[in-house]
Amino acid sequence: MSLNQIVTPLDSATLDSKDQYEFYHTMIDFAFKQLIVAVQRQAICNAQEILLFKQYADLLLYSIDAMRIKYKYDEEDNMKVDLTDSGFPNYLEFRYLFNDLELRASYLDKLTPIEDLKAEFLHTLMHKKQPIKQSKLFQAASIVYYSSVKKEYIFNRFVQGKILEATENVPAKYLTSWSFYDVSHNRPFICFMYFNYDGGDVNDYKSEIYDVLKTVADREMNLDMMAHTIDRKLPKVLPKFIKRIDLGPLHNVFAKDENLITHAILESIGKKEIPLEAYAVSLKIDEVLSDSEFKEGGFFNKQTLQKWGDVFKKQYVFAPHRIIQLLHNKTPEILNKLEKSPIELAELKIDLKK
C-alpha cells in the first residue's frame, strides 16, 4: 500500500510498506518533539517535571524508531498501530521488541555476516546491475536492528524513575516519577508523586516504594483511588501531590475512533481540505492534592494517612494553526471544555512525491 492510499478512515490498521513506516515515524517523532516544547512554554509542567517528561518521551521515540528498523523490509510481518483513541503502536509491539533483544546473541549468530552481505550487495549492484532483493534488504535491516538497538532503552510496560529532591515550590520534599503503557488504551501515561518521608534515608525505603508503584499504579484508574492505595501500602511515605499525564490520543490519518477531533481531521483529509500529514495531539492531566492528614489504627500500629481533595482534571489540545481553525469550525463544543485555547504547534510537511 502506498502513501497515497492513506486518505480515508477506512484504511488498514497495519503499516505494510517502507513508505508508511517512514511516514508514521516522521509524524510521531515530529509531533512529540513539538509537544515537549509546547508543554514547557505553556508551563503545563514545571522545570523538573519537563526534564523527566523528555526522558520518558525519548524512550518512547527510541522504541518506535526501533520498530521502524525492525519492520522496514519485512515482507511477512507488519507493525500494528492502535486505531482507537490512541494513534500509538499496539502495546504488544513494545513487548516484541523486548523479547527480540533478550535473544539478541542467538539471532545475530543466525544472520549472514555483515562483510559477506556487503560483498554480495556490491556484486549485485556493480556487476549484475540489478537491484537488491527485498529479502536481502531485510537481512541488512535485521543486522542493524539486532546490533544497534539497546534493550535498556525500550519503553517497557512500566518504567520507574528515581527518587529526587523536589526543586520547585511544591508541598513536599521528594519527587518520584514513573511511566506506564496502559494496555487497555494503548497509550503512555507519565506520573509524578511529591511526598515526604517519615524515616531516615529515603533511599533505604526505595525498593518498597518502587514495588508498590509497579503493583498498584501501573494502569489508568481513578487518581484518588490510586493515591489512597499508595498511601495505605507505604506507611513511611506521606504523599502530598500526585499528577498524571495521559499522552494522547494522537489524531492523525492512521486513527479510526469515535473521537470528534479524529473524525474532523479524517473527514477533512478525505475531502483533500488538509494534507495527509495533518495531526493534533490531545493531552489530559489529572491532579490530586492532600488537604490534611489523619491517623488510623491502634496504639501500636497507628498510621498517618492523607485526606485527599477533589481530583482536578485538565484537557489540552495541541495542533498546527490550520488544524486549530478546522477544529474551531467543526468541534467548538470540544474546544470550549479545554483548560485553555488550543496550543499551536508547527505544521508538519512531508514530501509525498519522493
Summary of the structure (lengths in Angstrom):
residues: 354
radius of gyration: 23.3
end to end distance: 15.1
largest distance: 87.3
contacts: 1095
relative contact order: 0.13
helix: 44%
strand: 24%
